[in-house]
Amino acid sequence: MTNPMADFDRLVQSWQDIPGWFNWRDGQEEAAAHFGDGDRFVEVGCYLGRSICSLADVVAGRGLEVDIVGVDTALGSGPEGRRNTNAHSHAVQHGGGTMAGLLHRNVLACGFADHVQLIISDSVRASRLFPDQSVAWVHLDARHDYASVCEDIDAWLPKVRRGGWLTGDDYDQWQWPGVVRAVGDRLEGATPWCTSQWRWIKSF
Ligand SMILES: C[S@@+](CC[C@H](N)C(=O)[O-])C[C@H]1O[C@@H](n2cnc3c(N)ncnc32)[C@H](O)[C@@H]1O
């Protein structure tokens, strides 16, 4: 029998070594080309750091000076989706009830201790730490049910600066109908973006 915990003990040297589902690096490359020095990016929902370490790698590759902030409860999303899967439970169990240690270790192992700030917190509570209009790009990838995505959008939309982006993962009517419905209900003008993502650009 395979040990589901073994994956978490593997050596991590770059974002590709980190377990996760991230597959839209082209979107991060577009963001890094679009935004500039002094901007701030926030990722809500980091799991073990695969996507945020890729982002830090893309940013470093362009020589950009931006703040990259990750927000996660480190408690997992719980059961969700069509099969009510608890996708993060093994990682939470591995850390004795929190993924914070693994997430932080992975950021350090990738060499991004000075480039990625982690906030271990609920999304809505963390949003209150940021002044309105202070973030160039907020990416939402926490819980994917309708109510949670609406709450995240409502909390983070005021934080995005004019011309900034609010984006999110799993824009997929079959797998995650709550994401598609929440984005449609809350964000007029949001469009599908790179691989299974959505994007809304703030014009005010
Ligand atoms: C789909 S995973 C993120 C995957 C990650 N972006 C990647 O691609 O590697 C969702 C994450 O959201 C976090 N999460 C769920 N609800 C949250 C909330 N209310 N506030 C902050 N984080 C939350 C979970 O702990 C989990 O790590």
Ligand as a Chemical Component Dictionary entry (heavy atoms), coordinates in Angstrom:
data_LIG
# 
_chem_comp.id                   LIG 
_chem_comp.type                 NON-POLYMER 
_chem_comp.pdbx_formal_charge   0 
_chem_comp.three_letter_code    LIG 
# 
loop_
_chem_comp_atom.comp_id 
_chem_comp_atom.atom_id 
_chem_comp_atom.alt_atom_id 
_chem_comp_atom.type_symbol 
_chem_comp_atom.charge 
_chem_comp_atom.model_Cartn_x 
_chem_comp_atom.model_Cartn_y 
_chem_comp_atom.model_Cartn_z 
_chem_comp_atom.pdbx_ordinal 
LIG C1  C1  C 0  -7.105  24.593 -4.035 1  
LIG S1  S1  S 1  -6.053  24.873 -2.659 2  
LIG C2  C2  C 0  -4.910  26.077 -3.257 3  
LIG C3  C3  C 0  -3.963  25.525 -4.280 4  
LIG C4  C4  C 0  -2.803  26.426 -4.644 5  
LIG N1  N1  N 0  -3.253  27.732 -5.111 6  
LIG C5  C5  C 0  -1.966  25.774 -5.733 7  
LIG O1  O1  O 0  -2.357  25.886 -6.910 8  
LIG O2  O2  O -1 -0.931  25.177 -5.434 9  
LIG C6  C6  C 0  -7.123  25.765 -1.582 10 
LIG C7  C7  C 0  -6.487  26.300 -0.331 11 
LIG O3  O3  O 0  -7.382  27.246 0.222  12 
LIG C8  C8  C 0  -7.261  27.228 1.622  13 
LIG N2  N2  N 0  -8.485  27.817 2.194  14 
LIG C9  C9  C 0  -9.730  27.295 2.208  15 
LIG N3  N3  N 0  -10.599 28.151 2.765  16 
LIG C10 C10 C 0  -9.888  29.253 3.106  17 
LIG C11 C11 C 0  -10.224 30.488 3.711  18 
LIG N4  N4  N 0  -11.483 30.790 4.074  19 
LIG N5  N5  N 0  -9.250  31.392 3.913  20 
LIG C12 C12 C 0  -7.961  31.127 3.534  21 
LIG N6  N6  N 0  -7.587  29.964 2.956  22 
LIG C13 C13 C 0  -8.531  29.039 2.739  23 
LIG C14 C14 C 0  -7.038  25.780 1.977  24 
LIG O4  O4  O 0  -6.391  25.642 3.221  25 
LIG C15 C15 C 0  -6.203  25.301 0.784  26 
LIG O5  O5  O 0  -4.845  25.325 1.092  27 
# 
loop_
_chem_comp_bond.comp_id 
_chem_comp_bond.atom_id_1 
_chem_comp_bond.atom_id_2 
_chem_comp_bond.value_order 
_chem_comp_bond.pdbx_ordinal 
LIG C1  S1  SING 1  
LIG S1  C2  SING 2  
LIG S1  C6  SING 3  
LIG C2  C3  SING 4  
LIG C3  C4  SING 5  
LIG C4  N1  SING 6  
LIG C4  C5  SING 7  
LIG C5  O1  DOUB 8  
LIG C5  O2  SING 9  
LIG C6  C7  SING 10 
LIG C7  O3  SING 11 
LIG C7  C15 SING 12 
LIG O3  C8  SING 13 
LIG C8  N2  SING 14 
LIG C8  C14 SING 15 
LIG N2  C9  SING 16 
LIG N2  C13 SING 17 
LIG C9  N3  DOUB 18 
LIG N3  C10 SING 19 
LIG C10 C11 SING 20 
LIG C10 C13 DOUB 21 
LIG C11 N4  SING 22 
LIG C11 N5  DOUB 23 
LIG N5  C12 SING 24 
LIG C12 N6  DOUB 25 
LIG N6  C13 SING 26 
LIG C14 O4  SING 27 
LIG C14 C15 SING 28 
LIG C15 O5  SING 29 
# 
